[in-house]
């Protein structure tokens, strides 16, 4: 069975929720909030793809590529500069030659959360963290005391704090924290 419970479809501007989610009010509410969050991105994505990456004949990973829409075609809650900020916070790297192209390298057997789904998950988590336990897990790194032995932990904490600040200030327009 597909593990996508809900999503926003920019083709018909509708939120789509898998039927089996309707059996539980809590699951339905979570699915709705995640898709509602995704809907704020609107039609931001023109094209996405996953390409295998090989080094010396051995697959070492995959390159996720996302092309955003041009300003005149973009129907999104975020203006282009804030969309760019969000994509970079979600670990997408903008290409220097094409400001609409973003990539992310994914290790061979690992997965990742694409930016649209991540946006929906963080949106639901920000409203009530019981709706996105996997995001709560990601945010739990901020509860740890940073160690000089693990510099990557400090980077992760900074990224997560920036993401929370972005949602607080840009999505929920809360300036009072």
Order of alpha helices (4+ residues) and beta strands (2+ residues): beta-beta-alpha-beta-beta-alpha-beta-beta-alpha-alpha-alpha
